[in-house]
Structures are given as structure tokens and as C-alpha cells.
Amino acid sequence: MGNWENFQRYVKLLDLNKNSYERNFYQAILDIKNSRYSDAQKHIDKAREVLDPKITSLLGESYNRAYLLIQEMQNLKELEEIMKYNQSDDSYRRRHLSSIWAKRLEYQPTQDLEQWQKSLNIRNLVIDKSEDIDYYLKFSKLA
């Protein structure tokens, strides 16, 4: 929503013991927003460490049980791609990453509105809503 001060306060209030994944994920977003890419990568790595054993355990039961966590892993990957996007001056590379994100969203189940919103919000770190208007319109029709 663009209110980064409130977002930062929210992240600081998250209990690292109870909400380790969320705290690291959202801190990585703040680090990316402030161009602290090495700090962001550390938080992404910590978030992965939290998810990895959970995904492994749930995949043993069924893919459906692990689906949400797999989506979270995808979000972490997109944060890394956003860092690459921000650090690159190569317009071809930037267009390529944008294309990858668009294709991913095309294949994301439309009934998963929460994940659609999260994906769009993550991409909003580098792509303005006006540039991604087709996906926001499609999202609003789904919601």
C-alpha cells in the first residue's frame, strides 16, 4: 500500500520465534526496498531454512498439503529475481524477468486469490501497477 513506515513497524512487532518465516520474508522486502541486497539475501536464506523441513514433511503426505509452502518458496525466488532486476542495467534482462513473472502468474490457479495478490504486491517493488494493469484488472475480476 506504499506505507513503508507502518510496514517497518509491523515487521519489528513480529515475534521471531513464533513468526520466523514471516519476519524474515517481510524484512527481506524492506531490505530490497532500501537497496540492502546482501541483508535481503540473508533474510531470504533464513526464511528458506524455516520452510524447507516443513515442505519436506508435508510433501511426504501430499502435494496439496505442501502447496502453500511451495508458493512461499516461489515468492522467495521472486524476491531474489527482483534484486537481480534492480541491480541490472540491462534492459533485455529486465524484460526477460518481467516476462517470467507474467508467465508464472498466467499458470497460477485463478482460485488462489491470496497468492495472486501477494505475487502482484511483490512485483510492485519494481513494476508499477500502471505497467501491470492487465493483471490487476484480471485480479479484480476474480476477486
Wavefront OBJ file of the C-alpha trace (Angstrom):
o trace
v 0.000 0.000 0.000
v 3.072 2.242 -0.003
v 3.064 2.961 3.733
v 6.580 1.731 4.403
v 6.868 3.240 7.891
v 3.882 1.248 9.159
v 5.151 -1.822 7.337
v 8.506 -1.491 9.086
v 6.791 -1.173 12.473
v 4.705 -4.259 11.710
v 7.785 -6.298 10.825
v 9.529 -5.304 14.031
v 6.495 -6.444 16.044
v 6.581 -9.952 14.573
v 7.948 -12.410 17.104
v 10.993 -14.054 15.523
v 10.366 -17.299 17.446
v 6.680 -17.618 16.529
v 6.757 -15.989 13.096
v 10.267 -16.690 11.874
v 9.329 -17.152 8.227
v 7.105 -14.068 8.079
v 9.607 -11.898 9.906
v 12.437 -12.871 7.554
v 10.251 -12.627 4.444
v 8.964 -9.147 5.253
v 12.369 -7.959 6.427
v 13.788 -9.073 3.068
v 11.159 -6.916 1.355
v 12.188 -3.923 3.465
v 15.846 -4.586 2.711
v 15.132 -4.737 -1.016
v 13.097 -1.533 -0.836
v 16.104 0.135 0.835
v 18.631 -1.423 -1.601
v 20.292 -3.528 1.106
v 20.602 -6.591 -1.076
v 23.103 -8.597 0.957
v 20.888 -8.197 4.049
v 17.851 -9.165 1.978
v 19.599 -12.313 0.761
v 20.402 -13.303 4.346
v 16.745 -12.949 5.327
v 15.627 -14.898 2.249
v 18.053 -17.691 3.150
v 16.763 -17.765 6.739
v 13.171 -17.879 5.507
v 14.067 -20.846 3.265
v 15.653 -22.623 6.225
v 12.326 -22.326 8.064
v 10.253 -23.601 5.131
v 12.497 -26.431 3.952
v 11.781 -29.012 6.687
v 8.087 -28.144 6.663
v 7.806 -28.681 2.907
v 9.753 -31.930 3.087
v 7.420 -33.228 5.763
v 4.212 -32.172 4.007
v 5.295 -33.473 0.596
v 5.550 -36.898 2.206
v 1.811 -36.635 2.867
v 0.572 -34.948 -0.317
v 1.343 -32.171 -2.755
v -1.869 -30.374 -1.822
v -0.759 -30.103 1.801
v 2.580 -28.613 0.744
v 1.176 -26.315 -1.963
v 1.034 -23.106 0.097
v 4.580 -23.552 1.338
v 5.794 -24.239 -2.190
v 4.154 -20.968 -3.215
v 6.054 -19.230 -0.427
v 9.309 -20.699 -1.784
v 8.338 -19.252 -5.164
v 7.840 -15.856 -3.514
v 11.350 -16.053 -2.076
v 12.711 -16.818 -5.542
v 10.868 -13.815 -6.933
v 12.421 -11.593 -4.273
v 15.832 -12.772 -5.484
v 14.825 -12.030 -9.061
v 13.692 -8.560 -8.030
v 17.141 -7.944 -6.593
v 18.663 -9.018 -9.925
v 16.207 -6.740 -11.731
v 17.140 -3.787 -9.522
v 20.854 -4.392 -9.885
v 20.789 -4.788 -13.651
v 21.114 -2.002 -16.190
v 20.472 -4.487 -18.990
v 17.026 -3.773 -20.460
v 16.906 -7.233 -22.088
v 17.443 -8.931 -18.720
v 14.776 -6.765 -17.117
v 12.258 -7.561 -19.875
v 13.137 -11.238 -19.555
v 12.460 -11.238 -15.806
v 9.189 -9.370 -16.336
v 8.206 -11.969 -18.909
v 8.986 -14.809 -16.489
v 6.825 -13.190 -13.806
v 3.948 -12.732 -16.235
v 4.139 -16.378 -17.328
v 4.183 -17.569 -13.725
v 1.092 -15.570 -12.963
v -0.640 -16.984 -16.041
v -0.116 -20.504 -14.710
v -1.099 -19.708 -11.149
v -4.554 -21.081 -10.317
v -7.052 -18.242 -10.520
v -8.936 -19.513 -7.468
v -5.851 -18.761 -5.373
v -6.634 -15.052 -4.975
v -4.461 -14.542 -1.918
v -1.407 -15.802 -3.769
v -2.261 -13.693 -6.823
v -2.400 -10.613 -4.608
v 0.857 -11.499 -2.900
v 2.597 -12.066 -6.244
v 1.361 -8.743 -7.598
v 2.427 -6.936 -4.438
v 5.909 -8.443 -4.587
v 6.311 -7.388 -8.217
v 5.115 -3.937 -7.292
v 8.549 -3.428 -5.748
v 9.881 -2.975 -9.303
v 6.918 -2.776 -11.659
v 4.374 -0.037 -11.178
v 0.728 -1.069 -11.099
v 0.100 1.017 -14.206
v 2.627 -1.115 -16.124
v 0.978 -4.326 -14.891
v -2.596 -3.114 -15.266
v -3.835 -6.179 -17.174
v -3.026 -8.455 -14.245
v -4.587 -6.097 -11.709
v -7.752 -5.937 -13.816
v -7.836 -9.715 -14.112
v -7.297 -9.987 -10.342
v -10.136 -7.553 -9.630
v -12.476 -9.632 -11.825
v -11.500 -12.777 -9.936
v -11.983 -11.173 -6.527
l 1 2 3 4 5 6 7 8 9 10 11 12 13 14 15 16 17 18 19 20 21 22 23 24 25 26 27 28 29 30 31 32 33 34 35 36 37 38 39 40 41 42 43 44 45 46 47 48 49 50 51 52 53 54 55 56 57 58 59 60 61 62 63 64 65 66 67 68 69 70 71 72 73 74 75 76 77 78 79 80 81 82 83 84 85 86 87 88 89 90 91 92 93 94 95 96 97 98 99 100 101 102 103 104 105 106 107 108 109 110 111 112 113 114 115 116 117 118 119 120 121 122 123 124 125 126 127 128 129 130 131 132 133 134 135 136 137 138 139 140 141 142 143
